[in-house]
Amino acid sequence: MRFRIGAAGHAASLVLAATMTLLAGSTLALVSSPVRAQSAPVVRGLPDFTELVDLVGPSVANIRTLEKAGGDGAQDGPDEDMLEFFRRFGIPIPNMPRRRGQRPGNPQEQPRGVGSGFILTSDGYVMTNAHVIDGADEVMVTLTDKREFKAKIVGADKRSDVAVVKIDATGLPAVKIGDVSRLKVGEWVMAIGSPFGLENTVTAGIVSAKQRDTGEYLPFIQTDVAINPGNSGGPLINMRGEVVGINSQIYSRSGGFMGISFAIPIDEAMRVSDQLRATGRVSRGRIGVQIEPVTKDIADSMGLAKAQGALVRGVEVGSPAEKAGIQAGDVITQYDGKAVERVSDLPRMVGNTKPGTKATVTVFHRGSARDLTVTVAEVKPDADEAGATADKEPAKDKASPQAQQWGLVVGEVTSDQAKDLRVKGGVRVVSAEGAAARAGLKVDDVIVAVGNSDVRSVKDFDAALAKADAKKPLSVMFRRGDWAQYTLIRPEK
């Protein structure tokens, strides 16, 4: 599982189930052939990081957060294994949240956690992770020269896990921002931070992977740099002394370092920080679609040459996507001229688009590609998905043999239901079992298309099923509340 690694002694806010794959080595065949002289490999020494530490070290800050004590002043404290670690190696125990039941000396505030950050500008802007300062009533920034400042929170963006704070100081040593596009897998990188509250700790390793999709909004840089609780928010530095990422998360089964760390690419972080500094918040684009990966089954059922793009599973009524003509069941293959290789590419592309911008979206629709123009809207702060319709008016049900084969019983849609859903007919799901239930269909969903055929009545529905191959997945478009959605019913084996 994966943990955010910001505040020491704080419960991790993120968990991701991870599957580790063992790669089997291939057997080498022995052949009797003359031994040929080979050119000697280039021998290179290990890099020396001392100059980098001298160059970037003064730009790295320790971030300590405080919160006001409430109730009985109880607070979850550091893990006993962590305390034993400090005792065993004779390391002074840093400021950490106290054990539950202990009251702090000052009844108004108590230590909450420790993280890291780095100086963006000489006039006091400092970047860190949003989860480092989340919930803090007070943020203290300590520089390498031991000066300590009470920081003002400029803004925090939980979606990207980037935050900016400001301290009242000038003439500070700011970091140099690197070019992530030049970063290569296998390249040496270094981290500076405050693991377990131990300030200015330097660790090094290599870039293990780029564009690592972990289910988050951003593609991460994966490294094997030793990162632990307290490193969060600190810089990931290349051999030119430039910041290329913000150390943010680790993969761990124990809560400690296991050789897999993740950093937010600095180019993405800078886009967020620029908005935070300008307005205190981040404005992102949205088009109002629910998406999922394009599997091989889906690609085969639609006639796509290969499994790539983003399958539109749902379209919000009245959204920019609906107005542009995007429909559930379409596959978005390009956005503003850029290929959508993976489903995770689309949210980043749309999110980085300024609201109000017109963008061209290429969709694969019922066997052919077409370009649509969509006007990007702004992400709503607390957007709620619309629920199912409340119309329970009875309709005549029909359990045809074709429908039952897929686990469905359907009925005609009443005029009131069609009006509420703004559809021209369809069939209402009366019962969904077996294959249909596994595909996500529910009672009162309204099926409006099967395969490449529109459905306006039970007769149309049965005709579409009669043409379908019972041994192949069946694509279905349906309406649930204000969302048009797409699913694939796989036949019973």
N, C-alpha and C positions, 0 to 999 in steps of 0.2 A: 504494500500500500504506500501511498505518497502523502507526505506531510508538508505543510508550510512550515518554515523553520525560523520564524521571526522571534517571538517572545519566549525566552527560556522559562520553563516551568509552566507554560500555558498549554492548554489542550489544543491539539491540532484541529484546524477548521476544515481541513480538506482530506478526504480519503478517496483513493482510487484503487479499485481492485486491479492488480497487474498479473499478467500471465508470463512466466519466464519460459522461454523456449530453449531447449538444449540442441545445439547443432552437432550432428554426428559427423565425425571426421571421415574423410574418404580414405580408402586403402590404397597405398602406393604399390604399383606393380613393379617387380624387379626384372629388368631386362639386361641381357648381356650385350653391352655396346661399349665401344672405346670411350675411355674417359677423356673428356674434352676440357681444355683449359678455360676457365671462366674468369671474367674480370673481377678483381677484388672489390667488395662492397665499400662504399664510402663510409669511413669511420668518423662519426661526429661526436663531440663531447656533449654532456648534458648542459642545458642552459644555466646561466648564472642570473639569478633574479635580483641580486643586490641593488643594481642600478634602478630597476623598476620600483623596488620598495622605497628607495630614497626619493624617486620622482613622484610616485602616486601616494605613498603613505600619508603625507601631511593633508591630503584631500579627503581622507576617509574619517568618518565620525562615528562615535558610539552614541546610540540613541536609547535613552532610558525613559520609560513611560510610567506615569503615576496615575492613580485613580482615587477618588474620594471614598473613604470607608463608609459603608452603609450597614444598617442593622447592627449586628453584634461584632462587626469588623472581621468576620470570618472570611477566609480566602483560601482557595486551593493553593497548596505550596508545592515546592519542587519535589520531584520523584525521589524516593529513598535511594534508588540505584545511582542517581545523579549526585546526591550528597555523599554517598560512599566513594564515588569516583574522586571527588575533591579531597575527602579525608585521606584516602589511600595514597594519593600522590602529593599530599601536603600543600594543596593549592588553596589559597584563601577563598572562602565561599563568597561569591559576588552578591550584590543586591538582587534578591529574587522575592517573589510573592511568598508570604509567610504561610505556615501550615494552618489548616482550618482550625479555628478556635483560638488562635493567637491574635492579640490586638496589637496594632502598630503603635509605636511611641507617639506619633502624631495622630490623633483621632480623625483629622480631616483628610489625610492622604496617606497612601501606602504604596510601596513598590509594586508594579504590575508586570514588568517584563523588560528584557534587554534585546536590542536589535542593532542594526548597522545602517549606515547611510553614506553618501558622498556629496561633496560640494559641487553644485552645478555652476554657480556664478560667484564671482569675487565679492558680490554685495550680499551674500548670505542665503541664497536659495540652496536647499539640501534635498536630494532625492532619496527615497526609501521605498519600502513596500507598504501598501495600504494596510495589510494585516498586522504590521508592526505597531501602527498607531491606532488601530481600530479600538474604539471604546475608551481611549485614554482621555483623562481630564487635563493632563499636563504632560508636555513632551520636553525632555531635557536633552540637549545636544552637547557632547563633550568632544573637543578637538584633541589632536595629538599633543598640542602644547599645554594640555590640561585646563584650558579655558572652558568654562561651562556656561551655556546659554539656555534660557527658557525660550522655546520655539513656538511660533504661531503656525497653526495648521492652515496652509494655503488651500489645499484640496486633496481629496483621496478618491480614487476610482477603483472600486472593488472588483469590477469585471476584469480589468487588466492587472490588478494588484499593484498599482503605482500610486505613490503619494509624494507630495512636495510640502516641505515645511520651510519657514523663514526664520533666520536668527538675525539679531541686530548687530551686524559686524560688517566691516569693509576690508578690502585688501586681502581677502582669503585666497588660498591656492586652489583654483578650480581645476577639475579634471579635463582631459581632452577626450572628445567623443569620437569613437572609431566608426569604421564602415563595416557593418555586419556582412554585407555582400562579399567582402574580401576574406571573411573568416572561413577557414578550411577545416574539414574533419581531420583530426590528427595533429592539429596545431597546438602548441603549448599555450596555456593560459594560467593566470594567477588570480587568486582571490584574497582580499583583505577584509577582515570583519571582527566580530566579537563573539565567537562561539562560547557558549556557557558564560557569557559576560567577560571573557578574557580578551581585553581590548587589543587591537592592532595585531591580530594573529594572521600570519601569512601562510597560505597553502597553495599548491600548484598541481597541475595535471594537464590533460589534453582534452580537446573537443571530441566528444564521443559521437555526436550526431547533431545535425541541424534540422530545423523545421520539424521538430519532434511533436507530433500531435498527441496530446494527453487528455483531450476532451475539454480543454480550457479555450478561452477566447483567442489566445495568442499561441503561435508556434514557438516552442521553447528550444533553447540551446542546451543540449545534454553534454555534461562533462563528467570526468572522474575526479574532479577537484574535491578534496575533503571539505565538506560543508556540514555544519551541525547547528542545533538551535542557538540563535544569536547571530549567525552569519547573515540572516535574511536582511535584504535591503542593501548589502554591501556590493561593491563593484566586482565584475569579472573583467580582467584586464589582459590585453594581448601583449605580445613581445615588443610592440612599439610604444607601450605605456598608455594605450588608449582604452577607454571603457567600451566594451562590446556588449555587456549585459548586466542585469541586476540579479544576483543570486536570490532565488525565491523559494525553491522547494527541493525536497529530497525524496527518493524512493527508500523506504525503510520498513522492515518488519519489527524492528526493536525500538525505533525512535531515534537511533543514532545513524551515523554515516555507514553506507553499505556499498559505496562505489558508484552510485548513480545520483547526480545532482542536476537540477534544472535552473536555467537562468532566462529571464525575460530579455529578448533582443533589445538593444538600446535604441534602435531606430523606432520601434513601436513605442517604447517608453517615452522617448522624446516627443512624439506626437501627442501623447497624453499629457505630459508635463507642460507643453506649450499652452494647451487649452486650460489646464488647471491654473497656471499663472495668469492667464488672460481673464478668465471668467470664474474660476473656482470650481468649475464643473466640466464634464466632458459631454459633448454633443455627438451622438452617433446616428448614422442613417439606418432606416428600416424600410422594408418593402411589404411586410405582412405575409410571410410564408412560413410554413413548417416544412423542414427538409429532413431527408435521411439519405444514407449512402445508396449508391446504385450498385447492387449486387449482380453477380453473373446471371442469376435467374431473372432479375428484373430487366437487365440488358437484353437477354435472349427473348423475353416475352414482348419487348417493345421493338426489337429489330435494331438495337444499337450495336455498332461495330465492336465496342469494348465497354467495360464497366467503369465509367468515369462520369463526373459531373455531380449534380445535386438533384435528387428526386424530390419534387414538390409533393409533399404528403398532404398539406393543407393550405388553403388560401383564405385569408381573413376578408369577410365581406366589407366592402367599402375601402379596402386597402389600396395602396399604390399598385400592388401586383394585380389585383382584380381589375382595376381600371385600365391597366396596360394590356389585359387579355391573357395573363398567365393563369393556367388552370391546374387543379390538382391532377397529378399523373404526368405532368410535363417534366422534362429533365432539363435543368439549366446547365448549359455546357460552356457558356462564355458570359462574362460580365464586363461591359465597357471595353471589349476587345481582348480581354485577358482570359485565358483558358481556366475553367474551373476543373482542376484535376481531381480534387477530393472534396467531400461535402463540407469539410471545415474551412475550405478556402472562401466560400461564399459569404459567411457572416463577417469575416475580416474585411473582405472587399466592400461590402455594403456598409459596414460599420464605419469604415474610414472615409466614406463619401459624405460630403457636406449636405445636410438636409436642404431640399429645394433644388438639388442638382438633377438634371435629366441624364439618365444612363441608358445605354443600349444593352438589352439582355437577349441572348440567343438561347432559344428553347427548342428541344426536340419534342414535337407534338404530333402524336399519332402517325408516326412513320416519316416525318419530314422536319427539317429545321426551319425556323423562322426568327426574324429579329423583331423585338418589341421595344418600345421606348417607355421607360418607367420614371416617374418623378419621385425621387427618394424623400421619404418623410423622416421625422425625428423619432428616435426611440422614446416611448413613453416611460416615465420613471417607474410607475407601478401598473404596467399593463396587465390586465387580467384576461385570461382566455374565456371566451363566451361559453356558457354551459349549453346543455341540450335544450331543445324547445320544450315548452310546457304543454304543448298541444297534445292531449291524449285522446282526442276524439276518435271513437271507434271507426274502423274501416273493415271492409270485407277482406278476410284473409284467404290466402290461397297457398296450399302446400303442393306445388307441382313436383313431379319426379325429378326434373332437372334441378330445381332449387334444392330439394332435399339431398341430392347427391353432394352438394357443397355445404350442407349443414344449415340451410336457410329455409325459413318460411317467411313469405312476403305478402303484403297487401297493398291495395291501391292507396294513393295519397289523396286526401281530401282537398277540396279547393282552399279551405282555410289554412291547412298545413302548407300548401304550395305558396299561398300568399305570404305567410309568415317567413318562410325560408327563401322567398323570392326565386323559386324554381318553376320551370314549366313541366310539371309532372314528376314522374319517378315512381319508385316503389318503396313502401315503408317496411323496415325489418321488424317482423313480428316475433321471430325467434332466431337466435344465432347459436349454433352448437358446433362441436367438432372443428372442422377446418375453418369455418367462418369465424367462430369465436377466437380461435388461435390467431387469426388475421387481425383481430381487434374490432370486428363489427359488433354492434350492440343493438338492443331493442330500441326502436324509434329512429335509428339512422335511416336516411332516405338515399337509396341507391339511384344515381342519375346517369351512370354509364357503366357498361360492361365491355371490356376490351376496347375496340374502336367504335362501338355502337352506343348511341344515345338511348336512354331508357326513359320513356314517358308513361308506361303502363306495365301491368303484369304481363300482358301479351308481348310487349317489346322485350321485357326481361327474359321470358322463356325462349323467345326467338334467338336472343343473343347467346344464351346458355347452350342452345341446341347447336350453334355454330362453333362453340368452344371445344378445344381438345381436352377431354377429361383427364388426360395424363400430364398436362402441363399446367403451370400456375395460371390463375385467372386474375386479370387486373380489374379492379373495381374502383370507381369513383363514387363518393357518397357525401352527403351533407349531414353535419352534426352541429346544431346551433348555428352560429355565424361563420362556421368554418367548412369549406369544401375540402375533403380529404381523399387520399388515395391509399389503397392497400392491395396486397397480393395474396390471394387465397391459394394455398398450396394443396394439391389433391391428397386425399388419404392414401397412405402406402399400404 
